[in-house]
Amino acid sequence: MKTPNKNAACLLAGLIAMGAAWAQVKVEDGWARATVQGQKATGAFMKITAPQTTRLVSVVTPVAGVAEIHEMKMDNGVMKMRALPEGLDLPANKSVELKPGSYHLMLMDLKAPLMKDSSVALTLTFKDAKGVETKQQVTLPVTSTMPAKPMPSHSEHKH
């Protein structure tokens, strides 16, 4: 009986680790809105892209007593906000933007003000189509307004 090839075992372990990294949900352009003294709630925003059909099912943070996934939308001419207790669907390979006036994360019962130029840690929980949950830690900068988009380079500029 042959002994397993160490190189093959290392290669297999590396491929498994790479597969897990490829399966990770991509979180980009995240930020949280700064608060003022006495303010007990704020929003957090980002773009989320999942490699497979997934759902963002929960969020937790040490800075807030309650963190929820919310939606804002117009209803008969009135802007309404509501929690999404079932979570937010993330279609495979499509970016879903959490932004002011739309989907966002609501951080409530803040334990202290969120100061501009600080950061906030969040743990996002995702559930895939098979019901498997994964947690992902993100750290967002705290700003008073949406961060400006960088200008495209000349090679990206279209005429």
MARMIBA-772015 format. One record per residue (C-alpha): residue number from 1; residue in one letter; chain; z, y, x. Coordinates in Angstrom, 3 decimals, always signed. Example, Ala and Ser with C-alpha at 12.3 -4.5 7.8 and 13.67 -1.06 7.14 Angstrom:
2
<r n="1" res="A" chain="A" z="+7.800" y="-4.500" x="+12.300"/>
<r n="2" res="S" chain="A" z="+7.140" y="-1.060" x="+13.670"/>
This chain:
159
<r n="1" res="M" chain="A" z="+0.000" y="+0.000" x="+0.000"/>
<r n="2" res="K" chain="A" z="-0.992" y="+3.397" x="+1.369"/>
<r n="3" res="T" chain="A" z="+1.460" y="+6.258" x="+1.603"/>
<r n="4" res="P" chain="A" z="+0.450" y="+9.386" x="-0.273"/>
<r n="5" res="N" chain="A" z="-1.397" y="+11.982" x="+1.745"/>
<r n="6" res="K" chain="A" z="+0.913" y="+14.955" x="+2.401"/>
<r n="7" res="N" chain="A" z="-2.005" y="+17.387" x="+2.334"/>
<r n="8" res="A" chain="A" z="-3.159" y="+16.105" x="-1.051"/>
<r n="9" res="A" chain="A" z="+0.369" y="+16.462" x="-2.447"/>
<r n="10" res="C" chain="A" z="+0.622" y="+20.036" x="-1.135"/>
<r n="11" res="L" chain="A" z="-2.799" y="+20.871" x="-2.557"/>
<r n="12" res="L" chain="A" z="-1.828" y="+19.461" x="-5.956"/>
<r n="13" res="A" chain="A" z="+1.447" y="+21.429" x="-5.968"/>
<r n="14" res="G" chain="A" z="-0.464" y="+24.595" x="-5.056"/>
<r n="15" res="L" chain="A" z="-3.001" y="+24.043" x="-7.850"/>
<r n="16" res="I" chain="A" z="-0.219" y="+23.509" x="-10.393"/>
<r n="17" res="A" chain="A" z="+1.488" y="+26.727" x="-9.255"/>
<r n="18" res="M" chain="A" z="-1.830" y="+28.623" x="-9.413"/>
<r n="19" res="G" chain="A" z="-2.469" y="+27.268" x="-12.910"/>
<r n="20" res="A" chain="A" z="+0.915" y="+28.578" x="-14.050"/>
<r n="21" res="A" chain="A" z="+0.142" y="+31.986" x="-12.537"/>
<r n="22" res="W" chain="A" z="-3.284" y="+32.104" x="-14.207"/>
<r n="23" res="A" chain="A" z="-1.679" y="+31.279" x="-17.557"/>
<r n="24" res="Q" chain="A" z="+0.637" y="+34.293" x="-17.296"/>
<r n="25" res="V" chain="A" z="+0.162" y="+37.152" x="-19.715"/>
<r n="26" res="K" chain="A" z="-1.042" y="+40.357" x="-18.036"/>
<r n="27" res="V" chain="A" z="+0.976" y="+43.507" x="-18.768"/>
<r n="28" res="E" chain="A" z="-0.569" y="+46.802" x="-17.623"/>
<r n="29" res="D" chain="A" z="-0.079" y="+50.562" x="-17.948"/>
<r n="30" res="G" chain="A" z="+3.467" y="+50.153" x="-19.261"/>
<r n="31" res="W" chain="A" z="+5.852" y="+53.042" x="-19.816"/>
<r n="32" res="A" chain="A" z="+8.879" y="+54.005" x="-21.893"/>
<r n="33" res="R" chain="A" z="+9.491" y="+57.427" x="-23.417"/>
<r n="34" res="A" chain="A" z="+12.382" y="+59.400" x="-21.919"/>
<r n="35" res="T" chain="A" z="+15.215" y="+60.448" x="-24.240"/>
<r n="36" res="V" chain="A" z="+17.630" y="+63.345" x="-24.479"/>
<r n="37" res="Q" chain="A" z="+21.416" y="+63.210" x="-24.681"/>
<r n="38" res="G" chain="A" z="+22.480" y="+61.729" x="-28.036"/>
<r n="39" res="Q" chain="A" z="+19.097" y="+60.170" x="-28.832"/>
<r n="40" res="K" chain="A" z="+19.666" y="+56.537" x="-29.796"/>
<r n="41" res="A" chain="A" z="+16.086" y="+55.182" x="-29.951"/>
<r n="42" res="T" chain="A" z="+12.794" y="+55.362" x="-28.092"/>
<r n="43" res="G" chain="A" z="+9.538" y="+53.488" x="-27.679"/>
<r n="44" res="A" chain="A" z="+7.977" y="+51.386" x="-24.948"/>
<r n="45" res="F" chain="A" z="+4.238" y="+50.983" x="-24.571"/>
<r n="46" res="M" chain="A" z="+1.755" y="+48.857" x="-22.596"/>
<r n="47" res="K" chain="A" z="-1.483" y="+46.886" x="-22.657"/>
<r n="48" res="I" chain="A" z="-1.067" y="+43.122" x="-22.969"/>
<r n="49" res="T" chain="A" z="-3.796" y="+40.564" x="-22.269"/>
<r n="50" res="A" chain="A" z="-3.133" y="+36.851" x="-22.780"/>
<r n="51" res="P" chain="A" z="-5.373" y="+34.171" x="-21.230"/>
<r n="52" res="Q" chain="A" z="-5.056" y="+32.084" x="-24.399"/>
<r n="53" res="T" chain="A" z="-4.143" y="+32.833" x="-28.009"/>
<r n="54" res="T" chain="A" z="-0.492" y="+33.829" x="-27.845"/>
<r n="55" res="R" chain="A" z="+2.072" y="+35.813" x="-29.799"/>
<r n="56" res="L" chain="A" z="+4.603" y="+38.316" x="-28.473"/>
<r n="57" res="V" chain="A" z="+7.674" y="+37.127" x="-30.380"/>
<r n="58" res="S" chain="A" z="+10.576" y="+39.130" x="-28.975"/>
<r n="59" res="V" chain="A" z="+11.787" y="+41.662" x="-26.453"/>
<r n="60" res="V" chain="A" z="+15.240" y="+42.219" x="-24.957"/>
<r n="61" res="T" chain="A" z="+16.546" y="+44.855" x="-22.571"/>
<r n="62" res="P" chain="A" z="+19.959" y="+45.621" x="-21.144"/>
<r n="63" res="V" chain="A" z="+19.559" y="+49.332" x="-22.044"/>
<r n="64" res="A" chain="A" z="+19.444" y="+48.819" x="-25.830"/>
<r n="65" res="G" chain="A" z="+21.536" y="+46.988" x="-28.389"/>
<r n="66" res="V" chain="A" z="+18.387" y="+46.218" x="-30.401"/>
<r n="67" res="A" chain="A" z="+14.761" y="+45.854" x="-29.273"/>
<r n="68" res="E" chain="A" z="+11.984" y="+45.075" x="-31.753"/>
<r n="69" res="I" chain="A" z="+8.225" y="+44.799" x="-31.953"/>
<r n="70" res="H" chain="A" z="+6.994" y="+47.509" x="-34.359"/>
<r n="71" res="E" chain="A" z="+3.824" y="+48.697" x="-36.037"/>
<r n="72" res="M" chain="A" z="+3.024" y="+52.208" x="-37.247"/>
<r n="73" res="K" chain="A" z="+0.154" y="+52.688" x="-39.671"/>
<r n="74" res="M" chain="A" z="-1.054" y="+54.920" x="-42.456"/>
<r n="75" res="D" chain="A" z="-0.236" y="+53.704" x="-45.977"/>
<r n="76" res="N" chain="A" z="-1.586" y="+55.862" x="-48.829"/>
<r n="77" res="G" chain="A" z="-1.611" y="+58.920" x="-46.576"/>
<r n="78" res="V" chain="A" z="+1.937" y="+58.317" x="-45.286"/>
<r n="79" res="M" chain="A" z="+2.676" y="+57.133" x="-41.741"/>
<r n="80" res="K" chain="A" z="+4.997" y="+54.116" x="-41.995"/>
<r n="81" res="M" chain="A" z="+6.771" y="+52.144" x="-39.304"/>
<r n="82" res="R" chain="A" z="+7.936" y="+48.567" x="-39.719"/>
<r n="83" res="A" chain="A" z="+9.274" y="+45.774" x="-37.558"/>
<r n="84" res="L" chain="A" z="+7.082" y="+42.709" x="-37.008"/>
<r n="85" res="P" chain="A" z="+9.674" y="+39.902" x="-37.303"/>
<r n="86" res="E" chain="A" z="+6.993" y="+37.236" x="-36.775"/>
<r n="87" res="G" chain="A" z="+5.755" y="+39.000" x="-33.637"/>
<r n="88" res="L" chain="A" z="+2.405" y="+40.395" x="-32.559"/>
<r n="89" res="D" chain="A" z="-0.722" y="+38.253" x="-32.251"/>
<r n="90" res="L" chain="A" z="-2.492" y="+38.404" x="-28.891"/>
<r n="91" res="P" chain="A" z="-6.051" y="+37.008" x="-29.111"/>
<r n="92" res="A" chain="A" z="-7.258" y="+35.155" x="-26.012"/>
<r n="93" res="N" chain="A" z="-8.629" y="+37.449" x="-23.287"/>
<r n="94" res="K" chain="A" z="-8.484" y="+40.582" x="-25.482"/>
<r n="95" res="S" chain="A" z="-6.318" y="+43.515" x="-24.501"/>
<r n="96" res="V" chain="A" z="-3.843" y="+44.591" x="-27.198"/>
<r n="97" res="E" chain="A" z="-2.582" y="+48.117" x="-26.653"/>
<r n="98" res="L" chain="A" z="+0.945" y="+49.088" x="-27.620"/>
<r n="99" res="K" chain="A" z="+0.799" y="+52.887" x="-27.908"/>
<r n="100" res="P" chain="A" z="+2.366" y="+55.790" x="-29.800"/>
<r n="101" res="G" chain="A" z="+1.321" y="+55.759" x="-33.466"/>
<r n="102" res="S" chain="A" z="+0.381" y="+52.061" x="-33.385"/>
<r n="103" res="Y" chain="A" z="+1.986" y="+48.853" x="-32.146"/>
<r n="104" res="H" chain="A" z="+4.935" y="+49.516" x="-29.843"/>
<r n="105" res="L" chain="A" z="+8.320" y="+48.215" x="-28.751"/>
<r n="106" res="M" chain="A" z="+11.230" y="+50.021" x="-30.382"/>
<r n="107" res="L" chain="A" z="+14.395" y="+50.274" x="-28.284"/>
<r n="108" res="M" chain="A" z="+17.344" y="+51.176" x="-30.509"/>
<r n="109" res="D" chain="A" z="+21.086" y="+51.619" x="-30.115"/>
<r n="110" res="L" chain="A" z="+20.513" y="+52.889" x="-26.574"/>
<r n="111" res="K" chain="A" z="+23.553" y="+52.506" x="-24.341"/>
<r n="112" res="A" chain="A" z="+22.644" y="+55.637" x="-22.321"/>
<r n="113" res="P" chain="A" z="+19.780" y="+58.142" x="-22.254"/>
<r n="114" res="L" chain="A" z="+16.579" y="+56.961" x="-20.578"/>
<r n="115" res="M" chain="A" z="+16.013" y="+59.575" x="-17.896"/>
<r n="116" res="K" chain="A" z="+12.539" y="+60.671" x="-16.761"/>
<r n="117" res="D" chain="A" z="+11.528" y="+59.091" x="-13.432"/>
<r n="118" res="S" chain="A" z="+13.907" y="+56.145" x="-13.896"/>
<r n="119" res="S" chain="A" z="+12.803" y="+52.680" x="-15.024"/>
<r n="120" res="V" chain="A" z="+13.678" y="+50.181" x="-17.724"/>
<r n="121" res="A" chain="A" z="+13.660" y="+46.382" x="-17.452"/>
<r n="122" res="L" chain="A" z="+12.369" y="+44.330" x="-20.387"/>
<r n="123" res="T" chain="A" z="+12.123" y="+40.602" x="-20.972"/>
<r n="124" res="L" chain="A" z="+9.153" y="+39.741" x="-23.176"/>
<r n="125" res="T" chain="A" z="+9.023" y="+36.361" x="-24.915"/>
<r n="126" res="F" chain="A" z="+5.628" y="+34.884" x="-25.740"/>
<r n="127" res="K" chain="A" z="+4.808" y="+31.792" x="-27.802"/>
<r n="128" res="D" chain="A" z="+1.485" y="+29.993" x="-27.327"/>
<r n="129" res="A" chain="A" z="-0.527" y="+28.137" x="-29.979"/>
<r n="130" res="K" chain="A" z="+1.389" y="+24.922" x="-29.171"/>
<r n="131" res="G" chain="A" z="+4.722" y="+26.656" x="-29.804"/>
<r n="132" res="V" chain="A" z="+5.703" y="+26.778" x="-26.125"/>
<r n="133" res="E" chain="A" z="+7.761" y="+29.869" x="-25.305"/>
<r n="134" res="T" chain="A" z="+7.605" y="+31.682" x="-21.971"/>
<r n="135" res="K" chain="A" z="+9.578" y="+34.690" x="-20.825"/>
<r n="136" res="Q" chain="A" z="+8.188" y="+37.420" x="-18.626"/>
<r n="137" res="Q" chain="A" z="+10.155" y="+40.212" x="-16.969"/>
<r n="138" res="V" chain="A" z="+8.564" y="+43.662" x="-16.679"/>
<r n="139" res="T" chain="A" z="+9.895" y="+46.954" x="-15.368"/>
<r n="140" res="L" chain="A" z="+8.450" y="+50.109" x="-16.924"/>
<r n="141" res="P" chain="A" z="+8.624" y="+53.659" x="-15.620"/>
<r n="142" res="V" chain="A" z="+10.341" y="+56.155" x="-17.918"/>
<r n="143" res="T" chain="A" z="+8.266" y="+59.298" x="-18.537"/>
<r n="144" res="S" chain="A" z="+8.328" y="+62.133" x="-21.044"/>
<r n="145" res="T" chain="A" z="+4.648" y="+61.687" x="-21.971"/>
<r n="146" res="M" chain="A" z="+2.001" y="+58.995" x="-21.699"/>
<r n="147" res="P" chain="A" z="+1.014" y="+58.652" x="-18.024"/>
<r n="148" res="A" chain="A" z="-2.374" y="+60.202" x="-17.261"/>
<r n="149" res="K" chain="A" z="-5.273" y="+57.852" x="-16.618"/>
<r n="150" res="P" chain="A" z="-6.623" y="+58.082" x="-13.080"/>
<r n="151" res="M" chain="A" z="-10.047" y="+59.692" x="-12.831"/>
<r n="152" res="P" chain="A" z="-12.876" y="+57.160" x="-12.329"/>
<r n="153" res="S" chain="A" z="-14.345" y="+56.995" x="-8.865"/>
<r n="154" res="H" chain="A" z="-17.873" y="+58.337" x="-8.403"/>
<r n="155" res="S" chain="A" z="-19.260" y="+54.787" x="-8.345"/>
<r n="156" res="E" chain="A" z="-17.667" y="+54.106" x="-11.769"/>
<r n="157" res="H" chain="A" z="-18.897" y="+57.366" x="-13.283"/>
<r n="158" res="K" chain="A" z="-21.806" y="+56.921" x="-15.712"/>
<r n="159" res="H" chain="A" z="-24.453" y="+59.596" x="-16.324"/>
